[in-house]
Amino acid sequence: MKTILSITFLGLGLLFLAIYFEQKRNPYQLGSHLDYSIECENGFVYKCRNHYGAIQVLNSDGTPLKCGREIY
């Protein structure tokens, strides 16, 4: 019984740590995130979700975000 409880608390603790550090991370940083990934293809940045396809990341003025640039 103690083993099951300790494994459960350890799993929940790791989950909360993962969520905490994901919130501190730049949402447009290339790489894998918890529920999506940011990829650079053909010079532009795309937000990819597993079953929903990909959408192009746009700047505040509507222009596509280029790879290696910061969003504005």
Sine and cosine of phi, psi and omega as CSV:
sin_phi,cos_phi,sin_psi,cos_psi,sin_omega,cos_omega
0.00,0.00,-0.67,0.74,0.02,-1.00
-0.90,0.43,-0.59,0.81,-0.02,-1.00
-0.91,0.42,-0.69,0.73,0.00,-1.00
-0.90,0.44,-0.69,0.72,0.02,-1.00
-0.90,0.43,-0.67,0.75,-0.01,-1.00
-0.93,0.37,-0.61,0.80,0.06,-1.00
-0.91,0.41,-0.63,0.77,0.02,-1.00
-0.90,0.43,-0.74,0.68,0.01,-1.00
-0.91,0.41,-0.60,0.80,0.06,-1.00
-0.90,0.44,-0.69,0.72,0.03,-1.00
-0.89,0.45,-0.69,0.72,0.03,-1.00
-0.91,0.42,-0.63,0.78,0.04,-1.00
-0.89,0.46,-0.68,0.73,0.03,-1.00
-0.91,0.41,-0.60,0.80,0.04,-1.00
-0.90,0.43,-0.70,0.71,0.03,-1.00
-0.90,0.43,-0.61,0.80,0.07,-1.00
-0.91,0.42,-0.66,0.75,0.02,-1.00
-0.89,0.45,-0.68,0.74,0.02,-1.00
-0.91,0.41,-0.66,0.75,0.01,-1.00
-0.87,0.49,-0.76,0.65,-0.03,-1.00
-0.95,0.32,-0.46,0.89,0.07,-1.00
-0.92,0.38,-0.60,0.80,0.01,-1.00
-0.93,0.36,-0.48,0.88,0.01,-1.00
-0.98,0.18,-0.27,0.96,-0.08,-1.00
-0.99,0.14,0.52,-0.85,0.07,-1.00
-0.90,0.44,0.84,-0.55,-0.07,-1.00
-0.92,0.39,-0.27,0.96,0.00,-1.00
-0.95,-0.33,0.29,0.96,0.07,-1.00
-0.96,0.27,0.70,-0.71,0.00,-1.00
-0.87,0.50,0.60,-0.80,0.04,-1.00
0.82,-0.57,-0.12,-0.99,-0.07,-1.00
-1.00,0.03,0.69,-0.72,0.09,-1.00
-0.90,-0.44,-0.08,-1.00,-0.08,-1.00
-0.90,0.44,-0.73,0.68,-0.07,-1.00
-0.85,-0.53,0.16,0.99,0.04,-1.00
-0.37,-0.93,0.09,-1.00,0.11,-0.99
-0.68,-0.73,0.48,-0.87,0.05,-1.00
-0.95,-0.30,0.83,-0.56,-0.05,-1.00
-0.80,-0.60,0.50,-0.87,0.04,-1.00
-0.95,-0.31,0.85,-0.52,-0.02,-1.00
-0.59,-0.81,0.73,-0.68,0.00,-1.00
0.84,0.54,0.51,0.86,0.05,-1.00
1.00,0.06,-0.01,1.00,-0.02,-1.00
-0.82,-0.57,0.36,-0.93,-0.06,-1.00
-0.99,-0.13,0.71,-0.70,0.01,-1.00
-0.81,-0.59,0.62,-0.79,0.10,-0.99
-0.98,-0.18,0.88,-0.47,-0.09,-1.00
-0.93,-0.36,0.75,-0.66,0.10,-0.99
-0.88,-0.47,0.55,-0.84,-0.16,-0.99
-0.78,0.63,-0.87,0.50,-0.12,-0.99
-0.97,-0.24,0.04,1.00,-0.08,-1.00
-0.94,-0.33,-0.03,1.00,0.01,-1.00
1.00,0.04,-0.40,-0.92,-0.06,-1.00
-0.78,-0.62,0.55,-0.83,0.10,-0.99
-0.81,-0.59,0.53,-0.85,0.00,-1.00
-0.99,0.16,0.69,-0.73,0.02,-1.00
-0.99,0.13,0.78,-0.63,-0.04,-1.00
-0.92,-0.39,0.51,-0.86,0.14,-0.99
-0.97,0.25,0.10,-1.00,-0.04,-1.00
-0.92,0.40,-0.37,0.93,0.03,-1.00
-1.00,-0.05,0.07,1.00,0.07,-1.00
1.00,-0.07,-0.06,1.00,0.03,-1.00
-0.99,0.14,0.54,-0.84,0.00,-1.00
-0.92,0.40,0.61,-0.79,0.03,-1.00
-0.98,0.21,0.80,-0.61,0.01,-1.00
-1.00,0.02,0.44,-0.90,0.00,-1.00
-0.88,0.47,0.66,-0.75,0.04,-1.00
0.99,0.13,0.03,1.00,-0.01,-1.00
-0.94,-0.33,0.38,-0.92,0.06,-1.00
-1.00,0.03,0.58,-0.82,0.03,-1.00
-0.96,0.27,0.59,-0.80,0.06,-1.00
-0.75,-0.66,0.00,0.00,0.00,0.00
